[in-house]
Amino acid sequence: ENGAGPRRLRAGAMAGFVRELERRHGPALRLEQRAAGGVGCVVWDAALVLAKFLETGACPLARRHVLELGAGTGAVGIMAATLGANVTVTDLEELQELLMVNIENNKHLVTGSVRAKVLKWGEDVTEFQPPPDYILMADCIYYEESLEPLLKTLKDLTGPDTCVLCCYEQRTVGKNPEIERKYFELLQRDFELEKIPLDRHDEEYRSEDIHIMNIHRKQTVGPQ
């Protein structure tokens, strides 16, 4: 049964470049993908798992302020917006057009709100203040050189009550395990990490090697 959900569903994912993501209630999300252009342009398994986890209702999203980092196709953020959240999906300049297309294609399903903005990790985040209630991240840990900028952005964006949901596929090839280890090591300096047990993931969209972490700022005591 290990991972039958996401992996089975990936078959034919690029056909016609539109990925349908079923929802528990109402029509599926329709997500355009891009064949060229690197990692941001297909719906990764971790995004499916996180989007479907949001649908379980474990985190109340209605009227909450939500920010997605490294949104890619926008699957996770758009799903949050269908659950009543006010969402900003963010990624690099070159992914804005794809994000806009997917927001447009699914706007009739949105019960909150959703908009796309450019956010480059490590740069100024003033326009994204005050801190959101939730930050969503799916498969954002790839490159060693992006770890420090990503961590800076997380620190700059989070308030004491911000809940960060980070979903990632554990990869065992090349430098991936080392990058993952370093990321969580650095993260633990400023954040508390709690793994969400597999039995709380969506019953179909789950896999032994896809993890969801619930991350909060450490509470500081006394003078800074």
N, CA, C and O of each residue as an XYZ file, in Angstrom:
896
protein
N       0.858     -1.187      0.000
C       0.000      0.000      0.000
C       0.894      1.236      0.000
O       0.443      2.344     -0.293
N       2.184      1.029      0.338
C       3.090      2.160      0.506
C       3.051      3.128     -0.667
O       3.608      2.867     -1.734
N       2.383      4.243     -0.444
C       2.435      5.326     -1.423
C       1.629      5.093     -2.671
O       1.823      5.781     -3.674
N       0.712      4.122     -2.630
C      -0.066      3.842     -3.847
C      -0.765      5.098     -4.334
O      -0.837      5.358     -5.535
N      -1.285      5.881     -3.379
C      -2.040      7.078     -3.750
C      -1.302      7.978     -4.712
O      -1.611      8.000     -5.903
N      -0.321      8.729     -4.208
C       0.342      9.720     -5.050
C       1.007      9.097     -6.277
O       0.910      9.635     -7.380
N       1.696      7.941     -6.080
C       2.451      7.409     -7.207
C       1.541      6.935     -8.330
O       1.810      7.161     -9.510
N       0.465      6.277     -7.938
C      -0.460      5.809     -8.963
C      -1.012      7.005     -9.727
O      -1.198      6.953    -10.943
N      -1.267      8.068     -9.002
C      -1.894      9.222     -9.622
C      -0.950      9.985    -10.525
O      -1.374     10.744    -11.396
N       0.340      9.770    -10.303
C       1.271     10.538    -11.114
C       1.296     10.005    -12.549
O       1.643     10.736    -13.476
N       0.937      8.759    -12.728
C       0.958      8.182    -14.074
C       0.139      9.058    -15.007
O      -1.014      9.387    -14.727
N       0.752      9.424    -16.113
C       0.041     10.244    -17.094
C      -0.145     11.679    -16.649
O      -0.939     12.420    -17.229
N       0.592     12.072    -15.611
C       0.394     13.427    -15.072
C       0.661     14.506    -16.113
O       0.019     15.556    -16.106
N       1.614     14.246    -17.011
C       1.955     15.279    -17.982
C       1.061     15.256    -19.212
O       1.129     16.158    -20.047
N       0.231     14.240    -19.328
C      -0.615     14.157    -20.515
C      -1.512     15.387    -20.577
O      -2.282     15.661    -19.657
N      -1.397     16.115    -21.670
C      -2.216     17.311    -21.799
C      -1.800     18.407    -20.840
O      -2.364     19.502    -20.852
N      -0.798     18.109    -19.998
C      -0.244     19.102    -19.071
C      -1.227     19.637    -18.055
O      -0.912     20.587    -17.339
N      -2.424     19.047    -17.971
C      -3.350     19.497    -16.930
C      -3.482     18.369    -15.919
O      -3.783     17.229    -16.271
N      -3.253     18.707    -14.662
C      -3.340     17.732    -13.591
C      -4.624     17.989    -12.820
O      -4.849     19.102    -12.346
N      -5.456     16.986    -12.693
C      -6.658     17.150    -11.888
C      -6.374     16.671    -10.475
O      -5.831     15.585    -10.272
N      -6.742     17.485     -9.510
C      -6.582     17.082     -8.117
C      -7.971     17.018     -7.496
O      -8.629     18.036     -7.280
N      -8.399     15.775     -7.211
C      -9.746     15.578     -6.670
C      -9.864     16.274     -5.323
O      -8.901     16.373     -4.562
N     -11.076     16.753     -5.051
C     -11.355     17.302     -3.727
C     -12.449     16.472     -3.064
O     -13.243     15.817     -3.739
N     -12.480     16.509     -1.748
C     -13.509     15.744     -1.009
C     -14.902     16.235     -1.335
O     -15.843     15.447     -1.427
N     -15.032     17.547     -1.509
C     -16.348     18.135     -1.774
C     -16.241     19.017     -3.010
O     -15.452     19.962     -3.040
N     -17.027     18.710     -4.019
C     -17.044     19.581     -5.195
C     -16.034     19.168     -6.244
O     -15.303     18.193     -6.072
N     -16.000     19.931     -7.351
C     -15.164     19.578     -8.502
C     -13.673     19.598     -8.180
O     -13.228     20.261     -7.243
N     -12.925     18.860     -8.974
C     -11.466     18.791     -8.798
C     -10.806     20.121     -9.162
O     -11.342     20.909     -9.941
N      -9.638     20.347     -8.583
C      -8.798     21.453     -9.049
C      -8.190     21.045    -10.381
O      -7.824     19.887    -10.583
N      -8.086     22.014    -11.293
C      -7.424     21.743    -12.575
C      -6.146     22.574    -12.628
O      -6.188     23.804    -12.652
N      -5.016     21.881    -12.644
C      -3.725     22.555    -12.524
C      -2.896     22.368    -13.780
O      -2.525     21.251    -14.139
N      -2.616     23.465    -14.433
C      -1.731     23.372    -15.598
C      -0.313     23.153    -15.123
O       0.096     23.655    -14.076
N       0.434     22.391    -15.913
C       1.843     22.147    -15.631
C       2.630     22.598    -16.851
O       2.061     22.843    -17.915
N       3.928     22.704    -16.691
C       4.787     23.058    -17.826
C       5.829     21.974    -18.005
O       6.449     21.527    -17.041
N       6.019     21.552    -19.253
C       6.978     20.481    -19.511
C       8.405     20.966    -19.366
O       9.282     20.209    -18.947
N       8.646     22.224    -19.708
C      10.008     22.755    -19.618
C      10.074     23.743    -18.477
O       9.053     24.279    -18.047
N      11.276     23.985    -17.987
C      11.406     25.061    -17.007
C      11.707     24.610    -15.606
O      11.442     25.339    -14.650
N      12.266     23.400    -15.459
C      12.792     23.053    -14.144
C      11.737     22.566    -13.177
O      10.648     22.144    -13.566
N      12.092     22.637    -11.897
C      11.321     21.935    -10.875
C       9.961     22.537    -10.573
O       9.081     21.835    -10.077
N       9.766     23.816    -10.858
C       8.554     24.473    -10.366
C       7.306     24.135    -11.127
O       6.231     24.626    -10.783
N       7.403     23.324    -12.139
C       6.313     23.324    -13.120
C       5.480     22.063    -13.187
O       4.620     21.939    -14.059
N       5.715     21.123    -12.287
C       4.806     19.974    -12.211
C       4.305     19.876    -10.780
O       4.910     20.414     -9.854
N       3.193     19.181    -10.619
C       2.635     18.991     -9.276
C       3.366     17.802     -8.656
O       3.162     16.657     -9.060
N       4.211     18.082     -7.682
C       4.991     17.022     -7.042
C       4.129     16.270     -6.039
O       3.129     16.790     -5.543
N       4.534     15.035     -5.748
C       3.788     14.205     -4.795
C       3.626     14.884     -3.444
O       2.564     14.792     -2.830
N       4.679     15.571     -2.969
C       4.590     16.227     -1.653
C       3.502     17.303     -1.658
O       2.844     17.532     -0.643
N       3.316     17.962     -2.805
C       2.264     18.986     -2.904
C       0.883     18.333     -2.815
O      -0.024     18.876     -2.184
N       0.728     17.174     -3.445
C      -0.545     16.454     -3.366
C      -0.844     16.050     -1.934
O      -1.958     16.229     -1.440
N       0.173     15.498     -1.270
C      -0.006     15.018      0.103
C      -0.369     16.179      1.035
O      -1.241     16.040      1.893
N       0.308     17.328      0.862
C       0.029     18.476      1.728
C      -1.349     19.073      1.414
O      -2.097     19.419      2.327
N      -1.680     19.191      0.136
C      -2.986     19.741     -0.247
C      -4.117     18.884      0.333
O      -5.101     19.405      0.858
N      -3.960     17.570      0.227
C      -5.002     16.678      0.727
C      -5.025     16.637      2.260
O      -6.076     16.411      2.858
N      -3.874     16.854      2.890
C      -3.839     16.945      4.360
C      -4.660     18.153      4.818
O      -5.375     18.077      5.817
N      -4.556     19.264      4.089
C      -5.325     20.454      4.458
C      -6.821     20.150      4.456
O      -7.578     20.671      5.276
N      -7.229     19.301      3.522
C      -8.653     18.947      3.424
C      -9.156     18.106      4.596
O     -10.363     18.016      4.815
N      -8.249     17.495      5.346
C      -8.695     16.674      6.488
C      -9.282     17.555      7.585
O      -9.979     17.068      8.475
N      -8.994     18.873      7.515
C      -9.529     19.785      8.523
C      -8.682     19.857      9.785
O      -9.102     20.450     10.780
N      -7.497     19.262      9.756
C      -6.612     19.267     10.936
C      -6.222     20.689     11.339
O      -6.013     20.968     12.520
N      -6.124     21.586     10.355
C      -5.779     22.977     10.638
C      -6.923     23.859     10.142
O      -7.252     23.839      8.956
N      -7.527     24.630     11.042
C      -8.637     25.478     10.607
C      -8.132     26.602      9.687
O      -7.311     27.421     10.100
N      -8.618     26.636      8.458
C      -8.090     27.592      7.474
C      -9.043     28.734      7.155
O      -8.613     29.759      6.625
N     -10.311     28.584      7.462
C     -11.283     29.617      7.081
C     -10.886     30.971      7.659
O     -10.637     31.113      8.857
N     -10.835     31.957      6.773
C     -10.485     33.346      7.126
C      -9.078     33.510      7.685
O      -8.744     34.571      8.211
N      -8.259     32.489      7.581
C      -6.870     32.613      8.042
C      -6.005     33.170      6.923
O      -6.301     32.993      5.741
N      -4.928     33.847      7.315
C      -3.973     34.420      6.368
C      -2.888     33.372      6.104
O      -2.170     32.962      7.016
N      -2.783     32.951      4.854
C      -1.894     31.842      4.486
C      -0.920     32.284      3.401
O      -1.295     32.976      2.455
N       0.338     31.874      3.554
C       1.364     32.188      2.555
C       2.010     30.885      2.116
O       2.428     30.086      2.954
N       2.095     30.662      0.809
C       2.809     29.483      0.321
C       4.148     29.909     -0.262
O       4.221     30.831     -1.075
N       5.204     29.227      0.164
C       6.553     29.483     -0.359
C       6.878     28.458     -1.441
O       6.505     27.290     -1.325
N       7.572     28.890     -2.493
C       7.964     27.970     -3.561
C       6.760     27.264     -4.138
O       6.755     26.044     -4.301
N       5.718     28.061     -4.452
C       4.410     27.487     -4.769
C       4.377     26.670     -6.065
O       3.548     25.770     -6.197
N       5.258     26.965     -7.020
C       5.257     26.195     -8.268
C       3.965     26.342     -9.036
O       3.685     27.410     -9.578
N       3.166     25.279     -9.091
C       1.879     25.344     -9.802
C       0.798     26.003     -8.952
O      -0.259     26.373     -9.464
N       1.061     26.152     -7.644
C       0.066     26.749     -6.743
C      -0.923     25.756     -6.160
O      -1.888     26.158     -5.509
N      -0.700     24.459     -6.381
C      -1.665     23.429     -5.958
C      -2.058     23.551     -4.485
O      -3.242     23.527     -4.149
N      -1.059     23.681     -3.612
C      -1.333     23.666     -2.170
C      -2.073     24.932     -1.749
O      -3.072     24.870     -1.032
N      -1.574     26.077     -2.202
C      -2.193     27.353     -1.846
C      -3.607     27.479     -2.373
O      -4.492     27.982     -1.680
N      -3.824     27.023     -3.603
C      -5.171     27.113     -4.186
C      -6.135     26.199     -3.419
O      -7.289     26.556     -3.182
N      -5.644     25.019     -3.038
C      -6.480     24.133     -2.211
C      -6.861     24.844     -0.905
O      -8.014     24.780     -0.479
N      -5.898     25.519     -0.273
C      -6.186     26.241      0.976
C      -7.258     27.311      0.736
O      -8.124     27.532      1.582
N      -7.191     27.968     -0.423
C      -8.165     29.021     -0.747
C      -9.565     28.444     -0.958
O     -10.559     29.122     -0.699
N      -9.651     27.191     -1.428
C     -10.969     26.550     -1.571
C     -11.534     26.185     -0.205
O     -12.727     25.916     -0.068
N     -10.662     26.177      0.806
C     -11.093     25.853      2.177
C     -11.324     27.122      2.996
O     -11.450     27.072      4.219
N     -11.377     28.270      2.295
C     -11.753     29.512      2.957
C     -10.618     30.409      3.402
O     -10.858     31.462      3.991
N      -9.370     30.005      3.127
C      -8.229     30.819      3.550
C      -7.994     31.983      2.586
O      -8.358     31.918      1.411
N      -7.381     33.045      3.103
C      -6.925     34.156      2.263
C      -5.446     33.931      1.988
O      -4.601     34.089      2.869
N      -5.153     33.561      0.752
C      -3.857     32.972      0.418
C      -3.037     33.865     -0.505
O      -3.559     34.470     -1.441
N      -1.738     33.932     -0.217
C      -0.781     34.501     -1.165
C       0.159     33.375     -1.569
O       0.882     32.835     -0.731
N       0.151     33.021     -2.849
C       1.096     32.008     -3.339
C       2.314     32.747     -3.880
O       2.172     33.705     -4.640
N       3.499     32.313     -3.497
C       4.705     33.028     -3.911
C       5.696     32.091     -4.583
O       5.810     30.912     -4.245
N       6.402     32.657     -5.541
C       7.502     31.946     -6.193
C       8.281     32.981     -6.994
O       8.021     34.181     -6.900
N       9.225     32.509     -7.771
C      10.059     33.413     -8.566
C       9.257     34.034     -9.712
O       8.175     33.566    -10.065
N       9.816     35.091    -10.273
C       9.195     35.833    -11.379
C       8.751     34.901    -12.505
O       7.649     35.037    -13.037
N       9.625     33.947    -12.866
C       9.320     33.116    -14.048
C       8.156     32.152    -13.832
O       7.677     31.544    -14.790
N       7.692     32.003    -12.589
C       6.554     31.116    -12.347
C       5.245     31.868    -12.157
O       4.201     31.248    -11.956
N       5.287     33.196    -12.217
C       4.071     33.977    -11.962
C       2.985     33.706    -12.990
O       1.803     33.630    -12.653
N       3.388     33.562    -14.233
C       2.385     33.368    -15.295
C       1.621     32.063    -15.066
O       0.398     32.023    -15.200
N       2.353     30.986    -14.716
C       1.719     29.693    -14.451
C       0.803     29.786    -13.230
O      -0.297     29.231    -13.229
N       1.258     30.485    -12.199
C       0.425     30.668    -10.998
C      -0.867     31.415    -11.336
O      -1.949     31.048    -10.876
N      -0.736     32.468    -12.148
C      -1.925     33.259    -12.536
C      -2.926     32.396    -13.308
O      -4.133     32.475    -13.077
N      -2.416     31.578    -14.220
C      -3.274     30.706    -15.025
C      -4.055     29.758    -14.112
O      -5.259     29.566    -14.277
N      -3.339     29.167    -13.141
C      -3.993     28.204    -12.255
C      -4.971     28.867    -11.292
O      -5.993     28.276    -10.944
N      -4.669     30.075    -10.864
C      -5.620     30.815    -10.024
C      -6.891     31.099    -10.828
O      -8.005     30.910    -10.341
N      -6.701     31.551    -12.054
C      -7.831     31.861    -12.953
C      -8.679     30.609    -13.209
O      -9.907     30.663    -13.147
N      -8.012     29.478    -13.499
C      -8.723     28.227    -13.820
C      -9.563     27.695    -12.667
O     -10.529     26.963    -12.881
N      -9.193     28.064    -11.449
C      -9.859     27.477    -10.279
C     -10.590     28.500     -9.419
O     -11.053     28.184     -8.323
N     -10.692     29.739     -9.928
C     -11.234     30.799     -9.057
C     -12.688     30.559     -8.663
O     -13.137     31.037     -7.622
N     -13.428     29.817     -9.496
C     -14.832     29.533     -9.169
C     -14.968     28.573     -7.984
O     -16.061     28.411     -7.441
N     -13.858     27.934     -7.579
C     -13.888     26.994     -6.452
C     -13.406     27.639     -5.152
O     -13.534     27.061     -4.073
N     -12.851     28.844     -5.274
C     -12.228     29.514     -4.128
C     -13.296     30.152     -3.242
O     -14.136     30.916     -3.718
N     -13.257     29.829     -1.948
C     -14.209     30.421     -1.003
C     -13.531     31.476     -0.130
O     -14.209     32.240      0.557
N     -12.199     31.521     -0.154
C     -11.446     32.586      0.511
C     -10.974     33.540     -0.575
O     -11.780     34.089     -1.327
N      -9.664     33.732     -0.652
C      -9.107     34.539     -1.739
C      -7.710     34.010     -2.056
O      -7.083     33.355     -1.223
N      -7.229     34.297     -3.263
C      -5.876     33.848     -3.616
C      -5.262     34.813     -4.617
O      -5.904     35.239     -5.577
N      -4.000     35.144     -4.366
C      -3.260     36.013     -5.284
C      -1.826     35.495     -5.365
O      -1.355     34.801     -4.464
N      -1.141     35.837     -6.448
C       0.251     35.407     -6.633
C       1.180     36.601     -6.517
O       0.872     37.683     -7.016
N       2.322     36.408     -5.858
C       3.322     37.461     -5.748
C       4.726     36.862     -5.845
O       4.952     35.691     -5.543
N       5.650     37.707     -6.276
C       7.052     37.276     -6.345
C       7.672     37.361     -4.951
O       7.580     38.390     -4.282
N       8.295     36.282     -4.530
C       9.070     36.310     -3.289
C      10.336     35.501     -3.525
O      10.291     34.298     -3.782
N      11.456     36.186     -3.431
C      12.739     35.514     -3.595
C      13.317     35.289     -2.209
O      13.496     36.235     -1.442
N      13.612     34.028     -1.888
C      14.080     33.692     -0.539
C      15.321     34.502     -0.184
O      16.222     34.693     -1.000
N      15.336     34.968      1.054
C      16.495     35.710      1.549
C      16.355     37.208      1.374
O      17.129     37.975      1.947
N      15.369     37.640      0.580
C      15.200     39.079      0.337
C      14.132     39.675      1.258
O      13.516     38.969      2.057
N      13.930     40.984      1.130
C      13.034     41.706      2.036
C      11.596     41.171      1.972
O      11.061     40.930      0.890
N      10.990     40.993      3.135
C       9.618     40.443      3.159
C       8.608     41.428      3.760
O       7.509     41.036      4.152
N       8.990     42.706      3.828
C       8.111     43.711      4.435
C       6.688     43.656      3.884
O       5.720     43.767      4.637
N       6.564     43.484      2.568
C       5.209     43.532      1.980
C       4.357     42.324      2.357
O       3.157     42.295      2.084
N       4.981     41.328      2.984
C       4.217     40.140      3.390
C       3.869     40.167      4.882
O       3.357     39.190      5.428
N       4.154     41.293      5.526
C       3.812     41.434      6.949
C       2.365     41.930      7.062
O       1.861     42.486      6.086
N       1.678     41.767      8.175
C       2.113     41.063      9.384
C       2.258     39.558      9.142
O       1.827     39.055      8.104
N       2.864     38.836     10.097
C       3.102     37.405      9.885
C       1.812     36.644      9.588
O       0.787     36.898     10.220
N       1.853     35.724      8.644
C       0.661     34.935      8.327
C       0.332     33.947      9.446
O       1.170     33.656     10.299
N      -0.894     33.438      9.428
C      -1.281     32.388     10.375
C      -0.601     31.070     10.006
O      -0.169     30.302     10.866
N      -0.522     30.839      8.690
C       0.102     29.599      8.208
C       1.081     29.905      7.081
O       0.842     30.777      6.245
N       2.186     29.169      7.077
C       3.089     29.156      5.918
C       3.106     27.713      5.414
O       3.316     26.776      6.185
N       2.885     27.550      4.126
C       2.859     26.217      3.514
C       4.073     26.036      2.615
O       4.433     26.935      1.856
N       4.699     24.872      2.705
C       5.865     24.566      1.868
C       5.798     23.109      1.461
O       5.682     22.230      2.316
N       5.870     22.841      0.169
C       5.917     21.453     -0.292
C       7.165     21.267     -1.144
O       7.363     21.963     -2.140
N       7.993     20.327     -0.741
C       9.229     20.009     -1.471
C      10.067     21.246     -1.775
O      10.380     21.531     -2.931
N      10.425     21.973     -0.724
C      11.241     23.182     -0.921
C      12.712     22.952     -0.569
O      13.519     23.879     -0.627
N      13.059     21.719     -0.206
C      14.448     21.479      0.198
C      15.159     20.717     -0.920
O      15.101     19.489     -0.977
N      15.821     21.447     -1.796
C      16.548     20.739     -2.860
C      18.005     21.058     -2.873
O      18.860     20.178     -2.962
N      18.281     22.364     -2.780
C      19.616     22.838     -3.102
C      20.265     23.379     -1.861
O      19.661     24.142     -1.107
N      21.495     22.983     -1.653
C      22.219     23.445     -0.478
C      22.277     24.964     -0.425
O      22.124     25.569      0.636
N      22.504     25.580     -1.603
C      22.674     27.047     -1.610
C      21.376     27.796     -1.299
O      21.407     28.992     -1.011
N      20.247     27.107     -1.354
C      19.001     27.817     -1.032
C      18.589     27.648      0.428
O      17.609     28.255      0.860
N      19.321     26.830      1.202
C      18.921     26.583      2.589
C      18.969     27.843      3.441
O      18.000     28.170      4.126
N      20.092     28.550      3.400
C      20.237     29.751      4.236
C      19.198     30.819      3.865
O      18.529     31.345      4.755
N      19.045     31.156      2.562
C      18.009     32.134      2.195
C      16.607     31.695      2.625
O      15.815     32.519      3.081
N      16.298     30.403      2.483
C      14.978     29.900      2.875
C      14.777     30.065      4.381
O      13.714     30.497      4.826
N      15.795     29.722      5.157
C      15.684     29.840      6.614
C      15.548     31.299      7.037
O      14.804     31.615      7.965
N      16.267     32.182      6.356
C      16.158     33.617      6.662
C      14.717     34.076      6.403
O      14.121     34.778      7.221
N      14.173     33.672      5.259
C      12.797     34.046      4.911
C      11.807     33.503      5.950
O      10.891     34.214      6.365
N      11.986     32.271      6.361
C      11.094     31.696      7.377
C      11.168     32.480      8.685
O      10.147     32.756      9.316
N      12.391     32.833      9.084
C      12.548     33.605     10.330
C      11.903     34.986     10.199
O      11.244     35.467     11.121
N      12.104     35.614      9.036
C      11.565     36.964      8.816
C      10.038     36.972      8.734
O       9.397     37.955      9.106
N       9.462     35.876      8.249
C       8.011     35.841      8.013
C       7.197     35.384      9.215
O       6.035     35.765      9.358
N       7.800     34.566     10.086
C       7.000     33.935     11.134
C       6.871     34.806     12.366
O       7.823     35.458     12.795
N       5.668     34.801     12.925
C       5.437     35.395     14.232
C       5.336     34.269     15.250
O       5.445     33.099     14.886
N       5.127     34.606     16.524
C       5.043     33.569     17.563
C       3.906     32.579     17.338
O       3.963     31.444     17.813
N       2.870     33.008     16.614
C       1.714     32.118     16.422
C       1.644     31.511     15.026
O       0.695     30.792     14.714
N       2.630     31.787     14.189
C       2.604     31.240     12.821
C       2.876     29.741     12.853
O       3.810     29.273     13.504
N       2.038     29.002     12.135
C       2.249     27.560     11.996
C       2.808     27.300     10.597
O       2.184     27.657      9.598
N       3.978     26.680     10.531
C       4.586     26.344      9.237
C       4.347     24.860      8.978
O       4.716     24.016      9.795
N       3.736     24.546      7.848
C       3.560     23.147      7.455
C       4.500     22.863      6.297
O       4.360     23.421      5.209
N       5.457     21.987      6.553
C       6.491     21.684      5.555
C       6.352     20.218      5.175
O       6.521     19.332      6.013
N       6.045     19.967      3.918
C       5.885     18.589      3.441
C       7.002     18.291      2.456
O       7.258     19.078      1.544
N       7.665     17.161      2.636
C       8.772     16.849      1.732
C       8.880     15.349      1.512
O       8.521     14.545      2.372
N       9.375     15.003      0.358
C       9.614     13.607      0.030
C      11.053     13.281      0.390
O      11.987     13.925     -0.088
N      11.217     12.287      1.226
C      12.557     11.893      1.647
C      13.263     11.231      0.473
O      12.803     10.215     -0.049
N      14.375     11.811      0.067
C      15.095     11.281     -1.094
C      16.424     10.712     -0.645
O      17.134     11.310      0.163
N      16.745      9.560     -1.177
C      17.924      8.852     -0.662
C      19.111      8.922     -1.617
O      20.157      8.330     -1.353
N      18.949      9.652     -2.738
C      20.034      9.665     -3.727
C      20.918     10.902     -3.569
O      20.487     11.952     -3.094
N      22.169     10.731     -3.987
C      23.111     11.861     -4.064
C      23.233     12.624     -2.758
O      23.369     12.041     -1.683
N      23.180     13.957     -2.880
C      23.380     14.814     -1.706
C      22.092     15.055     -0.929
O      22.102     15.720      0.106
N      20.983     14.514     -1.429
C      19.697     14.811     -0.793
C      19.649     14.555      0.708
O      19.202     15.424      1.457
N      20.103     13.368      1.179
C      20.009     13.112      2.621
C      20.818     14.132      3.432
O      20.388     14.575      4.497
N      21.974     14.489      2.920
C      22.846     15.447      3.598
C      22.193     16.833      3.661
O      22.246     17.507      4.691
N      21.580     17.248      2.553
C      20.925     18.559      2.491
C      19.741     18.595      3.473
O      19.543     19.570      4.197
N      18.969     17.509      3.472
C      17.832     17.397      4.394
C      18.289     17.506      5.844
O      17.720     18.255      6.638
N      19.331     16.740      6.170
C      19.841     16.726      7.545
C      20.281     18.126      7.957
O      19.975     18.589      9.056
N      21.008     18.797      7.054
C      21.508     20.140      7.351
C      20.347     21.126      7.535
O      20.375     21.974      8.427
N      19.345     21.001      6.690
C      18.187     21.889      6.747
C      17.508     21.789      8.116
O      17.231     22.802      8.758
N      17.244     20.560      8.550
C      16.531     20.395      9.823
C      17.407     20.772     11.011
O      16.912     21.248     12.032
N      18.694     20.560     10.872
C      19.638     20.967     11.917
C      19.606     22.494     12.085
O      19.510     23.004     13.202
N      19.687     23.212     10.956
C      19.653     24.676     10.997
C      18.305     25.183     11.496
O      18.229     26.143     12.263
N      17.253     24.524     11.049
C      15.898     24.925     11.413
C      15.684     24.845     12.926
O      15.008     25.684     13.521
N      16.280     23.812     13.529
C      16.052     23.577     14.958
C      16.699     24.620     15.867
O      16.434     24.647     17.068
N      17.540     25.472     15.299
C      18.101     26.556     16.118
C      17.009     27.533     16.537
O      17.030     28.055     17.651
N      16.061     27.777     15.647
C      15.044     28.798     15.900
C      13.623     28.259     15.994
O      12.711     28.964     16.424
N      13.444     27.017     15.593
C      12.088     26.478     15.490
C      11.947     25.151     16.223
O      12.897     24.382     16.366
N      10.716     24.915     16.684
C      10.339     23.596     17.231
C       9.709     22.796     16.096
O       8.873     23.312     15.354
N      10.112     21.542     15.965
C       9.599     20.700     14.882
C       8.807     19.532     15.452
O       9.214     18.892     16.422
N       7.676     19.274     14.830
C       6.878     18.123     15.251
C       6.396     17.417     13.987
O       5.822     18.041     13.095
N       6.633     16.123     13.923
C       6.220     15.363     12.745
C       4.752     14.959     12.896
O       4.339     14.450     13.938
N       3.984     15.191     11.849
C       2.568     14.798     11.874
C       2.481     13.316     11.484
O       2.904     12.937     10.392
N       1.933     12.479     12.377
C       1.930     11.037     12.095
C       1.188     10.701     10.805
O       0.234     11.375     10.417
N       1.650      9.651     10.161
C       1.102      9.224      8.878
C      -0.407      8.973      8.959
O      -1.135      9.226      7.999
N      -0.865      8.480     10.096
C      -2.306      8.165     10.180
C      -3.176      9.415     10.254
O      -4.403      9.317     10.240
N      -2.557     10.580     10.332
C      -3.337     11.823     10.269
C      -3.318     12.435      8.867
O      -4.006     13.424      8.615
N      -2.537     11.855      7.959
C      -2.543     12.309      6.562
C      -3.838     11.810      5.907
O      -4.531     10.950      6.450
N      -4.146     12.363      4.736
C      -5.285     11.859      3.967
C      -5.116     10.348      3.763
O      -4.016      9.875      3.477
N      -6.218      9.594      3.913
C      -6.074      8.135      3.893
C      -5.574      7.590      2.555
O      -4.954      6.527      2.510
N      -5.838      8.304      1.479
C      -5.369      7.809      0.178
C      -4.065      8.475     -0.255
O      -3.157      7.814     -0.758
N      -3.985      9.788     -0.054
C      -2.796     10.515     -0.489
C      -1.787     10.563      0.652
O      -1.653     11.565      1.354
N      -1.092      9.458      0.808
C      -0.066      9.375      1.846
C       0.988      8.391      1.381
O       0.734      7.558      0.511
N       2.151      8.491      1.956
C       3.237      7.611      1.566
C       4.268      7.595      2.689
O       4.519      8.618      3.327
N       4.859      6.435      2.924
C       5.848      6.287      4.004
C       7.016      7.271      3.872
O       7.597      7.686      4.875
N       7.355      7.639      2.643
C       8.555      8.484      2.469
C       8.213      9.960      2.244
O       9.075     10.748      1.854
N       6.943     10.330      2.492
C       6.562     11.747      2.408
C       6.131     12.197      3.796
O       5.197     11.652      4.385
N       6.834     13.205      4.304
C       6.644     13.637      5.692
C       6.044     15.033      5.751
O       6.343     15.889      4.919
N       5.200     15.247      6.737
C       4.686     16.593      7.003
C       5.176     17.006      8.389
O       4.944     16.313      9.379
N       5.853     18.142      8.436
C       6.337     18.675      9.710
C       5.525     19.903     10.083
O       5.217     20.746      9.240
N       5.186     19.985     11.360
C       4.507     21.153     11.909
C       5.587     21.946     12.650
O       6.189     21.441     13.597
N       5.827     23.170     12.225
C       6.985     23.936     12.695
C       6.531     25.261     13.301
O       5.726     25.979     12.707
N       7.050     25.579     14.483
C       6.735     26.845     15.158
C       8.017     27.522     15.621
O       9.014     26.856     15.901
N       7.986     28.840     15.701
C       9.110     29.567     16.294
C       9.300     29.138     17.736
O       8.324     28.937     18.459
N      10.563     28.995     18.164
C      10.819     28.750     19.586
C      10.406     29.996     20.362
O      10.631     31.124     19.923
N       9.807     29.770     21.508
C       9.416     30.908     22.355
C      10.657     31.414     23.071
O      11.312     30.668     23.798
N      10.976     32.683     22.862
C      12.161     33.231     23.524
C      11.767     33.797     24.890
O      10.688     34.363     25.068
N      12.665     33.624     25.824
C      12.398     34.100     27.181
C      13.429     35.163     27.542
O      14.613     35.025     27.234
N      12.967     36.221     28.196
C      13.898     37.240     28.688
C      14.402     38.134     27.574
O      13.894     38.084     26.453
N      15.413     38.966     27.880
C      15.900     39.943     26.895
C      16.547     39.252     25.694
O      17.167     38.196     25.818
N      16.382     39.883     24.528
C      16.953     39.310     23.302
C      18.448     39.539     23.259
O      19.107     39.128     22.304
